[in-house]
Amino acid sequence: MIYDQIEFPVFVIAIIANIALGIIVLRYAPKNTSRYLFGAFVLSQVFWIGTNFAAFAGNNFLWLARLTMSFASLHSFFFFLFIFTFLENRRVITTKLLVPLVTCLLLILGLTLSPFVFEKLEPNQFGELSPKPGPAIPFFGIFVGTCILWAFYSLIEKYQKSEGIEKFQWRYLSFGLAITFFLVLVFSFFSFVISENLSTVRLGHLYTLPFLIFTTYAMIKHR
């Protein structure tokens, strides 16, 4: 396939674009909590697509697949916290909210690095060596799904209340994030869990491009 010849350059471009976006935001955004959470979100995204790509390119598929799940957990966690705090002029992250979230995150991180999420490698229906989902894979899905759905609920709520330039910021951010997470959930998580299809899982770096494009456009056009 033609894409096989350009997959690595496209991956490198996606990594550079993610890092550049994170640096720009950390450099120029207002010095508040959401700025650092956005940086953590982008950084976890870089590690997620990096380990995902390395899993298919290297020899330690099982361990890199487990590590990919760990960064995916961090990715959804920081995504929720960023959306929850973005454009807020008051303190919204309380100890009452953070303690149970962090506790759940640590439990999920421990599970993703254990055989409870991916037990071992075994041939799938396509004859490829594939990680076998373990008994804790539903807990991973529930945690990630809850973070994403809660974040989008907060995002929609804030979009409806926003006006003027803030409404444009939320609109473009919403489009990019919605497309990216739809692609990730459908072609990375559900495609693997339901049909054991690995061909779309390896393209995680491509799924981040809508987020990068819409966020960059919003930054350039609406600051």
Accessible surface in RSA format (square Angstrom, percent):
REM  Atomic radii and reference values for relative SASA: ProtOr
REM  Chains: A
REM  Algorithm: Lee & Richards
REM  Probe-radius: 1.40
REM  Slices: 20
REM RES _ NUM      All-atoms   Total-Side   Main-Chain    Non-polar    All polar
REM                ABS   REL    ABS   REL    ABS   REL    ABS   REL    ABS   REL
RES MET A   1   181.29  93.9 128.08  84.8  53.21 126.7 105.58  89.8  75.71 100.3
RES ILE A   2   140.46  79.9 135.28 100.8   5.18  12.5 135.58  97.6   4.88  13.2
RES TYR A   3    50.22  23.4  46.44  26.4   3.79   9.9  47.28  35.5   2.94   3.6
RES ASP A   4    91.78  64.3  70.79  70.5  20.99  49.6  26.92  63.3  64.86  64.7
RES GLN A   5   146.11  81.7 115.09  84.1  31.02  73.9  42.49  90.5 103.61  78.6
RES ILE A   6    82.04  46.7  82.04  61.1   0.00   0.0  82.04  59.1   0.00   0.0
RES GLU A   7    13.71   7.9  13.71  10.4   0.00   0.0   3.26   6.3  10.45   8.5
RES PHE A   8   123.04  61.6 121.05  75.0   1.99   5.2 121.05  73.4   1.99   5.7
RES PRO A   9    65.61  47.8  60.72  55.4   4.88  17.7  65.31  53.9   0.29   1.8
RES VAL A  10    30.07  19.8  29.60  26.8   0.47   1.1  29.71  25.8   0.36   1.0
RES PHE A  11    24.72  12.4  24.72  15.3   0.00   0.0  24.72  15.0   0.00   0.0
RES VAL A  12    49.73  32.7  48.73  44.1   1.00   2.4  49.73  43.2   0.00   0.0
RES ILE A  13   109.62  62.4 108.25  80.6   1.37   3.3 109.10  78.6   0.52   1.4
RES ALA A  14     0.12   0.1   0.12   0.2   0.00   0.0   0.12   0.2   0.00   0.0
RES ILE A  15    29.92  17.0  29.92  22.3   0.00   0.0  29.92  21.5   0.00   0.0
RES ILE A  16   106.35  60.5 104.69  78.0   1.65   4.0 105.88  76.2   0.46   1.3
RES ALA A  17    35.56  32.7  25.72  39.7   9.85  22.4  32.51  45.8   3.05   8.1
RES ASN A  18     0.00   0.0   0.00   0.0   0.00   0.0   0.00   0.0   0.00   0.0
RES ILE A  19    76.16  43.3  72.83  54.3   3.33   8.0  75.59  54.4   0.57   1.6
RES ALA A  20    42.25  38.8  37.72  58.2   4.54  10.3  41.98  59.1   0.27   0.7
RES LEU A  21     6.25   3.5   4.19   3.0   2.06   5.2   5.66   4.0   0.59   1.6
RES GLY A  22     5.64   7.0   0.00   N/A   5.64   7.0   5.64  15.5   0.00   0.0
RES ILE A  23   106.19  60.4 104.21  77.6   1.98   4.8 105.14  75.7   1.05   2.9
RES ILE A  24    74.68  42.5  73.99  55.1   0.69   1.7  74.64  53.7   0.04   0.1
RES VAL A  25    20.49  13.5  18.40  16.7   2.09   5.0  20.49  17.8   0.00   0.0
RES LEU A  26    71.43  39.8  63.45  45.4   7.98  20.1  63.65  44.7   7.78  20.9
RES ARG A  27   158.71  66.6 142.38  72.6  16.33  38.9  47.31  64.7 111.39  67.5
RES TYR A  28   160.65  75.0 130.16  74.1  30.50  79.4  92.74  69.7  67.91  83.7
RES ALA A  29    27.84  25.6  15.98  24.7  11.87  27.0  22.17  31.2   5.67  15.0
RES PRO A  30    99.55  72.6  87.21  79.5  12.34  44.9  99.37  82.0   0.19   1.2
RES LYS A  31   174.45  85.1 139.38  85.5  35.07  83.5  82.53  74.3  91.92  97.9
RES ASN A  32    64.68  44.6  56.14  54.3   8.54  20.6  36.95  88.9  27.73  26.8
RES THR A  33    80.00  56.9  71.84  72.8   8.16  19.5  39.01  52.4  41.00  62.0
RES SER A  34     8.46   7.1   7.21   9.6   1.25   2.9   1.04   2.2   7.42  10.4
RES ARG A  35    19.14   8.0  15.24   7.8   3.89   9.3   4.57   6.2  14.57   8.8
RES TYR A  36   123.31  57.6 115.94  66.0   7.37  19.2  93.72  70.4  29.59  36.5
RES LEU A  37    20.91  11.6  20.82  14.9   0.09   0.2  20.91  14.7   0.00   0.0
RES PHE A  38     6.46   3.2   6.46   4.0   0.00   0.0   6.46   3.9   0.00   0.0
RES GLY A  39    10.16  12.5   0.00   N/A  10.16  12.5   5.44  14.9   4.72  10.6
RES ALA A  40    27.38  25.2  19.45  30.0   7.93  18.0  24.34  34.3   3.04   8.0
RES PHE A  41     1.21   0.6   1.21   0.8   0.00   0.0   1.21   0.7   0.00   0.0
RES VAL A  42     3.71   2.4   3.71   3.4   0.00   0.0   3.71   3.2   0.00   0.0
RES LEU A  43   101.52  56.5  99.56  71.2   1.95   4.9 101.25  71.1   0.27   0.7
RES SER A  44     6.45   5.5   2.90   3.9   3.55   8.2   5.82  12.4   0.63   0.9
RES GLN A  45     0.23   0.1   0.23   0.2   0.00   0.0   0.00   0.0   0.23   0.2
RES VAL A  46    18.21  12.0  17.70  16.0   0.51   1.2  17.70  15.4   0.51   1.4
RES PHE A  47    95.90  48.0  94.12  58.3   1.78   4.6  95.90  58.1   0.00   0.0
RES TRP A  48    12.59   5.1  12.59   6.1   0.00   0.0   4.59   2.4   8.00  13.0
RES ILE A  49     0.57   0.3   0.00   0.0   0.57   1.4   0.07   0.0   0.50   1.4
RES GLY A  50    20.18  24.9   0.00   N/A  20.18  24.9  16.19  44.4   3.99   8.9
RES THR A  51    16.27  11.6  15.01  15.2   1.26   3.0  15.82  21.2   0.46   0.7
RES ASN A  52     8.34   5.8   8.33   8.1   0.01   0.0   0.42   1.0   7.92   7.7
RES PHE A  53    29.13  14.6  28.06  17.4   1.07   2.8  28.77  17.4   0.37   1.0
RES ALA A  54    37.00  34.0  33.61  51.9   3.39   7.7  36.77  51.8   0.23   0.6
RES ALA A  55     4.03   3.7   2.04   3.2   1.99   4.5   2.04   2.9   1.99   5.3
RES PHE A  56    48.67  24.3  18.95  11.7  29.72  77.3  22.79  13.8  25.87  74.1
RES ALA A  57    75.76  69.7  35.33  54.5  40.43  92.0  43.35  61.0  32.41  85.9
RES GLY A  58    39.63  48.9   0.00   N/A  39.63  48.9  23.70  65.0  15.93  35.7
RES ASN A  59   153.67 106.0 118.64 114.7  35.03  84.4  33.13  79.7 120.54 116.5
RES ASN A  60    99.48  68.6  93.22  90.1   6.27  15.1  13.18  31.7  86.31  83.4
RES PHE A  61    31.05  15.5  29.85  18.5   1.20   3.1  29.85  18.1   1.20   3.4
RES LEU A  62    34.23  19.1  33.14  23.7   1.10   2.8  33.14  23.3   1.10   3.0
RES TRP A  63   150.78  60.5 148.52  71.9   2.25   5.3 123.17  65.7  27.61  44.8
RES LEU A  64    38.51  21.4  38.35  27.4   0.17   0.4  38.51  27.0   0.00   0.0
RES ALA A  65     9.55   8.8   6.58  10.2   2.97   6.8   8.93  12.6   0.62   1.6
RES ARG A  66    11.79   4.9  11.79   6.0   0.00   0.0   0.00   0.0  11.79   7.1
RES LEU A  67    64.76  36.1  64.76  46.3   0.00   0.0  64.76  45.5   0.00   0.0
RES THR A  68    11.90   8.5  11.90  12.1   0.00   0.0  11.69  15.7   0.21   0.3
RES MET A  69    22.95  11.9  22.95  15.2   0.00   0.0   4.31   3.7  18.64  24.7
RES SER A  70     6.50   5.5   6.50   8.7   0.00   0.0   6.50  13.8   0.00   0.0
RES PHE A  71    37.82  18.9  37.82  23.4   0.00   0.0  37.82  22.9   0.00   0.0
RES ALA A  72    19.01  17.5  16.52  25.5   2.49   5.7  17.15  24.1   1.87   4.9
RES SER A  73     0.00   0.0   0.00   0.0   0.00   0.0   0.00   0.0   0.00   0.0
RES LEU A  74    39.26  21.9  39.26  28.1   0.00   0.0  39.26  27.6   0.00   0.0
RES HIS A  75     6.75   3.7   6.75   4.7   0.00   0.0   0.00   0.0   6.75   7.9
RES SER A  76     1.55   1.3   1.55   2.1   0.00   0.0   1.55   3.3   0.00   0.0
RES PHE A  77     8.53   4.3   8.53   5.3   0.00   0.0   8.53   5.2   0.00   0.0
RES PHE A  78    45.40  22.7  45.40  28.1   0.00   0.0  45.40  27.5   0.00   0.0
RES PHE A  79     0.10   0.0   0.10   0.1   0.00   0.0   0.10   0.1   0.00   0.0
RES PHE A  80     0.22   0.1   0.22   0.1   0.00   0.0   0.22   0.1   0.00   0.0
RES LEU A  81     6.74   3.8   6.74   4.8   0.00   0.0   6.74   4.7   0.00   0.0
RES PHE A  82     7.83   3.9   7.83   4.9   0.00   0.0   7.83   4.8   0.00   0.0
RES ILE A  83     0.00   0.0   0.00   0.0   0.00   0.0   0.00   0.0   0.00   0.0
RES PHE A  84    45.20  22.6  43.83  27.1   1.37   3.6  43.83  26.6   1.37   3.9
RES THR A  85    10.27   7.3   6.27   6.4   3.99   9.5   6.27   8.4   3.99   6.0
RES PHE A  86    42.96  21.5  42.71  26.5   0.25   0.6  42.71  25.9   0.25   0.7
RES LEU A  87    61.30  34.1  33.06  23.7  28.24  71.0  42.59  29.9  18.71  50.4
RES GLU A  88    51.26  29.4  30.50  23.1  20.76  49.4   3.71   7.2  47.54  38.8
RES ASN A  89   158.77 109.5 117.25 113.3  41.52 100.0  40.68  97.9 118.10 114.1
RES ARG A  90   167.46  70.3 148.55  75.7  18.91  45.0  71.12  97.2  96.34  58.4
RES ARG A  91   180.23  75.7 148.90  75.9  31.34  74.6  77.01 105.2 103.23  62.6
RES VAL A  92    21.37  14.1   8.81   8.0  12.56  30.3  12.20  10.6   9.17  24.9
RES ILE A  93    25.42  14.5  20.86  15.5   4.56  11.0  20.86  15.0   4.56  12.4
RES THR A  94    54.91  39.1  54.20  54.9   0.71   1.7  46.61  62.6   8.29  12.5
RES THR A  95    91.97  65.4  86.65  87.8   5.32  12.7  60.53  81.3  31.44  47.5
RES LYS A  96   185.64  90.6 166.58 102.2  19.07  45.4 118.62 106.8  67.03  71.4
RES LEU A  97    29.27  16.3  25.25  18.1   4.03  10.1  29.11  20.4   0.16   0.4
RES LEU A  98    61.87  34.5  61.87  44.3   0.00   0.0  61.87  43.4   0.00   0.0
RES VAL A  99    84.85  55.8  80.76  73.1   4.09   9.9  84.49  73.4   0.36   1.0
RES PRO A 100    69.58  50.7  63.42  57.8   6.16  22.4  69.56  57.4   0.02   0.1
RES LEU A 101    20.51  11.4  19.46  13.9   1.05   2.6  20.29  14.3   0.22   0.6
RES VAL A 102    52.62  34.6  52.62  47.6   0.00   0.0  52.62  45.7   0.00   0.0
RES THR A 103    68.84  49.0  66.39  67.3   2.45   5.8  51.89  69.7  16.95  25.6
RES CYS A 104    57.41  43.4  56.17  62.6   1.24   2.9   6.10  15.4  51.31  55.3
RES LEU A 105    11.20   6.2  11.20   8.0   0.00   0.0  11.20   7.9   0.00   0.0
RES LEU A 106   111.22  61.9 101.56  72.7   9.66  24.3 101.90  71.6   9.32  25.1
RES LEU A 107   115.58  64.4 110.74  79.2   4.85  12.2 113.65  79.8   1.93   5.2
RES ILE A 108    12.53   7.1  12.53   9.3   0.00   0.0  12.53   9.0   0.00   0.0
RES LEU A 109    33.90  18.9  33.83  24.2   0.07   0.2  33.90  23.8   0.00   0.0
RES GLY A 110    44.05  54.3   0.00   N/A  44.05  54.3  35.87  98.4   8.17  18.3
RES LEU A 111    51.01  28.4  49.85  35.7   1.15   2.9  50.16  35.2   0.85   2.3
RES THR A 112     0.03   0.0   0.03   0.0   0.00   0.0   0.03   0.0   0.00   0.0
RES LEU A 113    75.18  41.9  67.15  48.0   8.02  20.2  67.41  47.3   7.77  20.9
RES SER A 114    21.78  18.4  19.17  25.6   2.61   6.0  21.78  46.4   0.00   0.0
RES PRO A 115    74.33  54.2  72.88  66.4   1.45   5.3  73.07  60.3   1.26   7.8
RES PHE A 116   112.31  56.2 111.92  69.3   0.39   1.0 112.31  68.1   0.00   0.0
RES VAL A 117     0.36   0.2   0.36   0.3   0.00   0.0   0.36   0.3   0.00   0.0
RES PHE A 118     9.66   4.8   9.66   6.0   0.00   0.0   9.66   5.9   0.00   0.0
RES GLU A 119    62.09  35.6  50.28  38.0  11.80  28.1  15.04  29.1  47.04  38.4
RES LYS A 120   105.45  51.4 105.42  64.7   0.03   0.1  51.21  46.1  54.23  57.8
RES LEU A 121    57.46  32.0  36.66  26.2  20.80  52.3  36.66  25.7  20.80  56.0
RES GLU A 122    59.49  34.2  58.51  44.3   0.97   2.3  17.21  33.3  42.28  34.5
RES PRO A 123    95.92  69.9  77.80  70.9  18.12  65.9  77.80  64.2  18.12 112.6
RES ASN A 124    14.22   9.8   0.22   0.2  14.00  33.7   5.14  12.4   9.08   8.8
RES GLN A 125   129.16  72.2  83.62  61.1  45.54 108.4  41.11  87.5  88.05  66.8
RES PHE A 126   114.79  57.4  82.73  51.2  32.06  83.4  89.76  54.4  25.03  71.6
RES GLY A 127    63.75  78.6   0.00   N/A  63.75  78.6  30.74  84.4  33.01  73.9
RES GLU A 128    74.70  42.9  69.16  52.3   5.53  13.2  32.34  62.6  42.36  34.6
RES LEU A 129   104.68  58.3  93.84  67.1  10.84  27.2  93.84  65.9  10.84  29.2
RES SER A 130     4.39   3.7   4.13   5.5   0.26   0.6   2.93   6.2   1.46   2.1
RES PRO A 131     5.62   4.1   3.66   3.3   1.96   7.1   3.66   3.0   1.96  12.2
RES LYS A 132    73.73  36.0  71.32  43.8   2.41   5.7  33.59  30.2  40.14  42.8
RES PRO A 133    43.49  31.7  31.62  28.8  11.87  43.1  31.62  26.1  11.87  73.8
RES GLY A 134     5.90   7.3   0.00   N/A   5.90   7.3   2.01   5.5   3.89   8.7
RES PRO A 135    88.24  64.3  65.27  59.5  22.97  83.5  78.78  65.0   9.47  58.8
RES ALA A 136     6.12   5.6   5.60   8.6   0.52   1.2   6.02   8.5   0.10   0.3
RES ILE A 137    18.05  10.3  18.05  13.4   0.00   0.0  18.05  13.0   0.00   0.0
RES PRO A 138    74.29  54.1  64.22  58.5  10.07  36.6  73.44  60.6   0.86   5.3
RES PHE A 139   119.65  59.9 117.24  72.6   2.42   6.3 117.70  71.4   1.95   5.6
RES PHE A 140     8.84   4.4   8.68   5.4   0.16   0.4   8.68   5.3   0.16   0.5
RES GLY A 141    19.50  24.1   0.00   N/A  19.50  24.1  11.75  32.2   7.76  17.4
RES ILE A 142   113.11  64.4 105.45  78.6   7.66  18.5 112.27  80.8   0.84   2.3
RES PHE A 143    17.99   9.0  12.86   8.0   5.13  13.3  17.74  10.8   0.25   0.7
RES VAL A 144    15.28  10.1  15.28  13.8   0.00   0.0  15.28  13.3   0.00   0.0
RES GLY A 145    19.95  24.6   0.00   N/A  19.95  24.6  19.72  54.1   0.23   0.5
RES THR A 146    70.43  50.1  64.43  65.3   6.00  14.3  51.91  69.7  18.52  28.0
RES CYS A 147     2.52   1.9   2.17   2.4   0.35   0.8   0.35   0.9   2.17   2.3
RES ILE A 148     7.36   4.2   7.36   5.5   0.00   0.0   7.36   5.3   0.00   0.0
RES LEU A 149   130.69  72.8 125.82  90.0   4.87  12.3 126.18  88.6   4.52  12.2
RES TRP A 150    93.21  37.4  87.44  42.3   5.77  13.5  76.99  41.1  16.22  26.3
RES ALA A 151     0.00   0.0   0.00   0.0   0.00   0.0   0.00   0.0   0.00   0.0
RES PHE A 152    35.39  17.7  35.39  21.9   0.00   0.0  35.39  21.5   0.00   0.0
RES TYR A 153   142.02  66.3 137.54  78.3   4.48  11.7 102.43  77.0  39.59  48.8
RES SER A 154     5.75   4.9   5.75   7.7   0.00   0.0   3.20   6.8   2.54   3.6
RES LEU A 155     3.61   2.0   3.61   2.6   0.00   0.0   3.61   2.5   0.00   0.0
RES ILE A 156    94.96  54.0  94.00  70.0   0.95   2.3  94.96  68.4   0.00   0.0
RES GLU A 157    68.28  39.2  65.90  49.9   2.38   5.7  15.21  29.4  53.07  43.3
RES LYS A 158    29.55  14.4  26.02  16.0   3.53   8.4  27.63  24.9   1.92   2.0
RES TYR A 159    58.92  27.5  58.92  33.5   0.00   0.0  43.67  32.8  15.25  18.8
RES GLN A 160   130.20  72.8 103.03  75.3  27.17  64.7  32.58  69.4  97.61  74.0
RES LYS A 161   157.19  76.7 127.48  78.2  29.71  70.7  90.65  81.6  66.54  70.9
RES SER A 162    11.66   9.9   1.96   2.6   9.70  22.4   8.65  18.4   3.01   4.2
RES GLU A 163   143.95  82.6 130.76  98.9  13.18  31.4  46.64  90.2  97.31  79.4
RES GLY A 164    51.57  63.6   0.00   N/A  51.57  63.6  41.43 113.7  10.14  22.7
RES ILE A 165    91.45  52.0  83.38  62.1   8.07  19.4  84.57  60.9   6.87  18.7
RES GLU A 166    68.72  39.5  68.72  52.0   0.00   0.0  12.96  25.1  55.76  45.5
RES LYS A 167    58.32  28.5  58.32  35.8   0.00   0.0  48.35  43.5   9.96  10.6
RES PHE A 168    79.35  39.7  79.34  49.1   0.01   0.0  79.34  48.1   0.01   0.0
RES GLN A 169    35.32  19.7  33.76  24.7   1.56   3.7   9.69  20.6  25.63  19.4
RES TRP A 170     2.92   1.2   2.92   1.4   0.00   0.0   0.04   0.0   2.88   4.7
RES ARG A 171    81.52  34.2  79.74  40.6   1.78   4.2  19.55  26.7  61.98  37.6
RES TYR A 172    36.63  17.1  36.63  20.8   0.00   0.0  15.29  11.5  21.34  26.3
RES LEU A 173    10.36   5.8  10.26   7.3   0.10   0.2  10.27   7.2   0.09   0.2
RES SER A 174    19.60  16.6  19.25  25.7   0.35   0.8  19.10  40.7   0.50   0.7
RES PHE A 175   102.26  51.2 101.16  62.7   1.10   2.9 102.26  62.0   0.00   0.0
RES GLY A 176     0.03   0.0   0.00   N/A   0.03   0.0   0.03   0.1   0.00   0.0
RES LEU A 177     0.78   0.4   0.78   0.6   0.00   0.0   0.78   0.5   0.00   0.0
RES ALA A 178    45.91  42.2  39.55  61.0   6.36  14.5  41.90  59.0   4.01  10.6
RES ILE A 179    73.49  41.8  70.59  52.6   2.90   7.0  73.47  52.9   0.02   0.1
RES THR A 180     0.80   0.6   0.80   0.8   0.00   0.0   0.80   1.1   0.00   0.0
RES PHE A 181     5.37   2.7   5.37   3.3   0.00   0.0   5.37   3.3   0.00   0.0
RES PHE A 182   124.76  62.4 119.23  73.8   5.53  14.4 123.60  74.9   1.16   3.3
RES LEU A 183    39.93  22.2  39.93  28.6   0.00   0.0  39.93  28.0   0.00   0.0
RES VAL A 184    19.75  13.0  19.75  17.9   0.00   0.0  19.75  17.2   0.00   0.0
RES LEU A 185    46.26  25.8  46.26  33.1   0.00   0.0  46.26  32.5   0.00   0.0
RES VAL A 186    52.42  34.5  50.79  46.0   1.64   3.9  50.81  44.1   1.62   4.4
RES PHE A 187    73.77  36.9  73.77  45.7   0.00   0.0  73.77  44.7   0.00   0.0
RES SER A 188    16.60  14.0  11.96  16.0   4.65  10.7  10.95  23.3   5.66   7.9
RES PHE A 189    40.12  20.1  36.22  22.4   3.91  10.2  40.12  24.3   0.00   0.0
RES PHE A 190    92.06  46.1  91.63  56.8   0.43   1.1  91.74  55.6   0.31   0.9
RES SER A 191    18.21  15.4   9.91  13.2   8.30  19.1  14.17  30.2   4.04   5.7
RES PHE A 192    14.68   7.3  14.14   8.8   0.54   1.4  14.14   8.6   0.54   1.5
RES VAL A 193    55.10  36.3  36.46  33.0  18.64  44.9  36.48  31.7  18.62  50.5
RES ILE A 194   135.21  76.9 104.81  78.1  30.40  73.3 109.54  78.9  25.67  69.7
RES SER A 195    42.23  35.7  39.20  52.3   3.03   7.0  36.34  77.4   5.89   8.2
RES GLU A 196    61.68  35.4  61.68  46.7   0.00   0.0  15.55  30.1  46.13  37.7
RES ASN A 197    40.35  27.8  40.35  39.0   0.00   0.0   1.22   2.9  39.13  37.8
RES LEU A 198    12.22   6.8  11.72   8.4   0.49   1.2  11.77   8.3   0.45   1.2
RES SER A 199    65.41  55.3  54.66  72.9  10.75  24.8  48.43 103.1  16.98  23.8
RES THR A 200    28.68  20.4  28.68  29.1   0.00   0.0  28.68  38.5   0.00   0.0
RES VAL A 201    20.96  13.8  20.82  18.9   0.13   0.3  20.82  18.1   0.13   0.4
RES ARG A 202    86.30  36.2  86.14  43.9   0.16   0.4  16.10  22.0  70.20  42.5
RES LEU A 203    39.23  21.8  39.23  28.1   0.00   0.0  39.23  27.6   0.00   0.0
RES GLY A 204     0.00   0.0   0.00   N/A   0.00   0.0   0.00   0.0   0.00   0.0
RES HIS A 205     0.83   0.5   0.61   0.4   0.22   0.6   0.00   0.0   0.83   1.0
RES LEU A 206    48.01  26.7  43.07  30.8   4.94  12.4  43.07  30.2   4.94  13.3
RES TYR A 207    16.12   7.5  16.12   9.2   0.00   0.0  13.60  10.2   2.52   3.1
RES THR A 208     0.00   0.0   0.00   0.0   0.00   0.0   0.00   0.0   0.00   0.0
RES LEU A 209    51.62  28.7  51.62  36.9   0.00   0.0  51.62  36.2   0.00   0.0
RES PRO A 210    21.29  15.5  19.26  17.6   2.03   7.4  21.29  17.6   0.00   0.0
RES PHE A 211     0.48   0.2   0.48   0.3   0.00   0.0   0.48   0.3   0.00   0.0
RES LEU A 212     9.22   5.1   8.78   6.3   0.44   1.1   9.02   6.3   0.19   0.5
RES ILE A 213   112.92  64.3 106.57  79.4   6.35  15.3 111.38  80.2   1.55   4.2
RES PHE A 214    57.29  28.7  56.81  35.2   0.47   1.2  57.29  34.7   0.00   0.0
RES THR A 215     9.97   7.1   9.84  10.0   0.12   0.3   9.85  13.2   0.11   0.2
RES THR A 216    55.10  39.2  55.10  55.9   0.00   0.0  44.14  59.3  10.96  16.6
RES TYR A 217    97.38  45.5  94.28  53.6   3.10   8.1  73.29  55.1  24.08  29.7
RES ALA A 218     9.12   8.4   8.52  13.1   0.60   1.4   8.52  12.0   0.60   1.6
RES MET A 219    54.48  28.2  44.93  29.7   9.54  22.7  45.70  38.9   8.78  11.6
RES ILE A 220   135.95  77.4 110.25  82.1  25.70  61.9 116.60  84.0  19.35  52.5
RES LYS A 221   116.55  56.9  86.66  53.2  29.90  71.2  42.24  38.0  74.32  79.2
RES HIS A 222    24.50  13.4  18.80  13.1   5.70  14.6  16.98  17.5   7.52   8.7
RES ARG A 223   235.17  98.7 192.27  98.0  42.89 102.1  78.48 107.3 156.69  95.0
END  Absolute sums over single chains surface
CHAIN  1 A    11855.6      10324.3       1531.4       8548.6       3307.1
END  Absolute sums over all chains
TOTAL         11855.6      10324.3       1531.4       8548.6       3307.1
